[in-house]
Amino acid sequence: MNTVVSHLPNAAPDTTEPSEQPDLQAAFAKQRDTALRLRTSTPAERIAKIKRLLEAVQSYMPQWYEAGEADFKKPPAEMDLTEILPVVSEARDAMRHLKKWMKPHKVRPTRMMLGNSAWVQCEPKGRCLIISPWNYPVNLTFGPLISAIAAGNTAIIKPSEMTPHLSALMGKIVREVFPEDEVALFEGDAGTSQALLDLPFDHIFFTGSPAIGKVVMAAAAKHLSSVTLELGGKSPTIVDETANLKAAARNVLWGKYTNNGQTCIAPDHIYVHESVREAFIGHCVQALEQAYGKTAADQLQSRSLARVVNQRHTQRIGGLLDDARQQGAKVLFGGDVQVNECFIAPTLLGDIPRSARIMDEEIFGPILPIISYTDLDAVIAEINAQPKPLALYVWSKSELNIHKLLHNTSSGGACINMTVMQFVHGNLPFGGVNNSGIGNAHSEYGFKAFSHERAVLRARVPAAFLFYPPYTKTTSKIVKLLLKIL
């Protein structure tokens, strides 16, 4: 899940106080010996840390609600559903399964290795950096942290400065639960991020925009640090002529307008078959009125609708709407923008010209373009002409259409007759592909993201002597035989 305008290098001037730099460098240095020690940490030791973190998160429930309200009027129900619940689920899953994840995994010998034994054992990567975004700050900070701890690493966390109240509360919890040589959190702006990226971490876990993901990857390349990049993109939704339109409308709008559209896996735009377009729009309008109110005044007072994170982002999203309108797009619902209130009404757009900026830029806000289609192949071609998205959503009762869409497109994840729930399924890998991300997170996939899978072979049949030089006719015969039987 990502933020479009990031707090990373080149996004803001470096105003970090000079005194902060030695502090984070000192923390990084302290974690070196701890990271070496943690290589031999037991499942019980790691589970105990995760349990302490979980208990601390749960003990601050009133403060989470207050901080979410202060940062962008996040409804308490959404704090529970999208921030706290995923952290609780991740922690409990790790505590239940960590012992199994840590066990060496035996592998069968190949024909050439008959008689020998081999296994894969996961070892900690070491000192890890977690850079988290503002849109789901608790979920996307503590989720990766749980994976890092489960894998036996130390961690330094850089949360977003754009949600200062939530970041401050996370910092308080981290300082209560962990010594700095195990886990440290540094608030700050671009200067802090840059100073951290200059350090030779063993692994960097970044959640943010594709543009800033490239900056992080370039910084990691200087030290050959491994990376997990959870990015974003324009995730398309297809509603075909066989779909349950009422169910599709309610679910797609829930996936879109939760967190006021500031979700990396939210449906970015919808392709609706021309034959059901008007009926689908009717269901959408009804669902929006039921969820948030009929008028902008009602929606402004709604306790179920978060705000845009700040005025700058409100202006950016409003600019996309203005540009689309000027080029002939029609507002089908909503359209009200109040920059001072960081408010944009849940908006449906139709008849959008291809030249409108909203067709190419990730919206990351409460505007949903609805695009009519008659030819599914043309939709597939348009999806494939864009960078690979983080998610693809298909609403259909046609197995032929579902198969066609899944096998002729690429995305980080996909849902059939559902949206965004692939993130919640703990046994699925969560991640993007190319422009939408590198690597996976959640559950065992998160554990492996912060682990090095070490290949170990134990020789029991010392057959390698057959290939020692000097090479003879016998050597050649053995190799030729192997070429035939392997």
N, C-alpha and C positions, 0 to 999 in steps of 0.2 A: 504494500500500500504506500502511496507516495504523495509527496507534495510537489507541485509544479514549480514553484519558485523556492529554492532551497536556501538553507542557512550555510551552505558550504562555500568554498573559495569562489571568487568572482561574482558572488551574489550580493555581497555587502562589503563595505570598507572594513579594514581591520582596526577595530577599536578596543581589542582586548588589552587589559592592563598588563604592563610588562611583568608584574609580580606573579601573574597567573602561569606564565610559561614555565618557570622553574618548578612550580607546584606539580604540574602534570608530568614534567620530565622526571621529577623525583618519584612520583607514583609509579611511572613506567619502570624506573630502575628498581624500585622495591619489589615489583612483581616478578622480576627475573628469577630470583632464588625460589620464590613461592611457586612459580610455574614448574620449576624443576622438581620441587618436592611433591607437587600434586600429581605428577606422573604415576606415583605409586599409591594414590589415594584410593580408598575402598568404596564400594557402592554405598555402604552405610554412612560414610563421611559425606559423600556428595548428597545423598538423600537428606541428611540432617540439615544441610545448608538450604536446599530447596524448600524444606518444610519451614524453616525459620522465615524465609522470604515470603512464602505463602501466608503464614500466620500474620506477618506484618501487614501485607497488602489487605487482608480481610479485616484487620483491626482498625483501619483508617477509612471505613466506608463513608461516614458523614463528610470527612475532609475531601474525599474524591468527588463527591457530589458538588461541594462548594467550589473546588478548583475547576471542575468541568464547566460549571455555570459562569465562573469568573473569566475563563479563557474564551469560550465561544458559545455560551448559553446551551451547553450540551444537556439534553434531558436526562434526568436520573436513570430512567429506564434504559436509555442508550449507554450510559456509563456501565450499568450492570451487564447489558447484553453484549456490547461490542468491546469493552475494555477489561472488566474484571472477570467475567465468565471465561474468555479465552485463556487468561493467565492461570486461573484456577484449574481449568481443564488440562493445560499444558503441564502444570506442576504435578498434578495427581497422576497423569499418565506417565511422566518420567519416574515418579516415585514407585509406581507399580511395576514398571518394566526395565528399570535401569540395570538391575543385576543381569538380566538376560542380554541386554544390549552390550554390556561390557565383556561378556564371555567370548573367548576366541571362537571363531567360526571355522570348523574343519571343512576342507575342500577335498573332493575326490581326486585321486591322481589321474593324470592323462596316461595314455598308453606308454609314452616315453618315460613317465615318472613312476611306473609300477614298482611297488616295493618301498617307496619313500612316503613320508607323511608331510602334510602341509596344512597351514591354517592362516586365517586373517585375524589379526588382533587390532582393535581400535586403540590408538594412543592419543593423548591430548595434543592439540596443535601448539599450545603454549599461551603466549600473551595475545589477547584478542581485543579488538576495538569494535564497539557497537555504536553506530551512528543512526539515531532514530528520528522519525519525522513528527510533525505536529498533529496530523489528522487523527491518529489513534495512538497517542503518545505512551500510554500505559501498556497496552497490548503489544505494541511493536518495539517496546524497550524491554519489558520483563519477559516476554515470550522468548526472544533470542538469548536473553541472559540465562534463563532456565536451561536452555540447550547447552550453552557454554559451560555452565556449572556441571551439568550432567556429564559432559565429556571430559571434565577434569581440568578446565582452564582457569586462568585469571581473566579479568575483563576491566576495561575502561569504557565508560559510557559517555557519549555526548548526545544529550537530548536537544530538541529544538528550542530556541529562544522565543519562538512565536507562541508557545503555550507556557508562559512563565510560571503560572500557579501549579500546573500539573508537574512541570519539570522540577520545581522546588520541592514538592511533596515526594517525588521519586527520589530526589537527592537525600532528603531526610531519612527515608526508609533505608536506602543503601548504606548510609552512615551508621544507622542503628544496627543493621544486621551483619555487615561485613567489615573486617579491617581493610584499610586502604591497600595493603599488599595483596589482597584477593580481588576485591571489586571496588572501583572508585568511579565517581560520577562528577563530571565537570560541566557546569553551565557556561554559557558564553555565546559569542557570535562566530562569524566567519574566521576570525583570528584564532580562536580556540580550535576550531575544526582543522584549519591549516596546520597549526602546530602539532596536532595529533597525527595528521596524515603524513607529516614529515618523519615520524618515528617508525622504526622497523618492526611493526607488529607481525606476528606469525599468521594472523588471519584478521580480515576486516569484514564485518557484516553491516551492509549499508541498505537502508530502506529510503527510497526517494525517487526523484525523476530520472528518466533515461539520460538527460543532458548532464546532470550532476553525477550520475553513475559513471559516466566516462571520465570525469575528473577524478573520482575515487579510484577507478581502475588504473589510470595513469600514475597516480601517486603510489598505488600498491606495486606497480611494475618496477619502480625504482628499487624496491627491496625484495622483489619476487615474493611478495606476500600473497597468499591465496585470498580469494574474495567470494562472498555470497552477496549478490546484488538483487534485491527485491525492488523492482522498478514498476512500470505501469504501461500506459498506452491507451489507445482508443478501443475499448472492448465492445464488440458489436453484439447485438441481439437480433435474432431472426424469428419472426412470428409468421408462420405460414397459414394457408387457408384452412388447414385441418385443426388448428390449435384451439384449445379451450380459452376463448378470448377474455372472459371475466377473470379466470384464474391467472392468466398471463398478465393482464393489466395490473392486478393487485400486487402480484409478486415482483414484477419488473419495477414498479414504482416504489415498492418497499426497498428493493435493492438499490435503486437510484437515489432516493431521497433520505435514506438513513444517513445521518451525519451531514445532511444538507448537500449530498452529492459529492462530498470530499472523501471519496473512497476509491482506491486504485482499481478495485475489481468491480466497481459499479458499472452497470450498463451505460455506455457512453452515447450510443445512438441505436435506433431500432429500424430494422427493415421489416415492413409489414406488407403482406400481399395485398395488392390493390383491391381485390374482391372483398376483403374484410376490414379495410382501412377505417371506414367511417364507424363501423360497429366497435372496433377496437378503441378508437379515440373516445367514443362515448363512454366506454367502460373506464378508461383512464381518467376522464374528467370526473366521473362519479366517485372513483376511488380517491382522487386528490381532495375533493370537497369533503368526503367523509373523514379522511385522515387529518387534514390541516385547516379546513374551513373553506367557505365559498369565495370570500373576498380577501384582498391583500390585508385589510385591517384585521380580519379574523386570523389570518396566517401569521401576521406579525405578533399576535398575542398567544399563538399556539405554544403549548408546553411540550409538543411532540416534534418540534422542528428546531434543529440547531441553527446557529448563524454561520455565515462565512467567517473565517478565522480573523480577518482584519479588513480595513478599508482598502488596502492596496489590492488584495485578492478580489474584493467586491468590484472594484473598478475594472480589473482585468476581465472578470466574467461578464460584467455589464458591457464592456467593450465588444466582446464576442457577440452578444445579443444585438447591440446597436448595429454592428457591421452586417449581421445577417438580415436584419430588418431593412437596412438601407439597400440591400441587394434584392429585396423582394420576398424574403421569408415571411410567413404569416404566424402570428402568435395565436395558438389554439387554446391556450389556457395560461393564466398568470401574466408574466412580463413586467411586473412592478419591481423597481430597483430603488433602494434607499441606502446610499453609500454610508451616510452617517450612522445608520443603524446596523451596518454590515448585513443588510437584508436583501435577498433576492427571492421573490416569490417562486414557488415550484412552477416551472414553465415548460409547456409543450410547444415545440416549433414544427411547422410543416412547410412544404414547398421551398425547401432551402436550396439555393443555387450551389452548384459544385464549387464555385469560386469563393464562397464565403469561408472566412477563416475558421469558423467553428467546425467545418468539415475536415480540417487537417490538424487542428490543435486539440490536445486533450482538454476537455472542458473542466473537469474537477470541480463541479458546482451544480446547482439545481436547474439546469437547462437540459431538456431531452429532445433532440431532433428525431422526428418521425419521417422515415423515407419510404415511399411506396415502391413496390417492385412487382413485376409480372414474370420475370425470368430468373430462376434461382441460380443458374449458371452465371448470370451477370453479377449477382450479389457475391458469389464466390470469387469471381474475377476481381471485383472491387476490394474485397477483404484481402486478397493475396497481393494486391498492388500496394498495400500499406505495410508498415513494419508489423511484425508479429505481435499480437496483443497479449495481455496478461490473461484474459478470459474470453470465452466465446459462449454465448447462451442461445439455445435452440428451443423454441416452443412449437411442438408439432406432434401429431398422432401418426404421421407417416414414417414408417421405418426406412423407406427408401430415401426420403429427404434428410432424415437424421443421419443415416449412413453416408450420404453424399456430402453433407456439410462437415462431418467429423473426419472423413478421409480425404477431403480435398482442401482443407485449410490447416493452419497450425496456430496453436495458442498455448500459453502456459498451462491452463486448465480449461475445463468446459463443464457446463451443466445442461442437462436435458430436462425441460419443463420445470426449471428452478433457476434461481440466480444466487450468487455469492456464497452459497452453502458449502462449496468445495473448500473454502477457507476453514470452515468449522470441522470438517471431517478429519479427525486426527490421524487416521491411518492412510491418508492420501498425501503425497508430496505437494507442498505449496511452493510454486516458483514460476518464473517466466521463461521465455525462450528468446535468445538474442536481444533485441531492443527492449523487451519487457523483463529481462532478468537473466541471471546466471546462478545456477545452484538451487537447492530446495531448502525448505524449513518445515518445522512442526514434527513433533514426536521423534521417532527413530531417525527420520530424515534430517531433523535439526541436530540431533546428536551426532550424526555422521558429518554434517556440515562443519562442525567444530572439532572433528576427529581426523586423524590420519589413519587410513586403513593400511596397516603394515602387513606385507606379504612375508610369511615365514615358511621356509622349507627345511625339513630335517632329513638328512640323508641316512638311509638305512641300507641301501644297496649302492655301493660306490662305483656305479657304472661309468662315471665320467672318464675314468682312466682309458676307456676304449678310444677316446677321441684326442688323447694327448699326442703332441708331435714327438718324434717325426711321423708324418702321415705315410701310411703304407697302403698296399693293395687291400689288406684286411680292413683298414679304416674305411676305404672307399666302398667296399662291399657292404659293411655294416650301415653306412649312411644310405646307400641305394636301397637296402632292405627296408630301412626306416621310412624312406620316401614312399614305398609301396604300401606299407601296412598302417601308417599313422592316419 
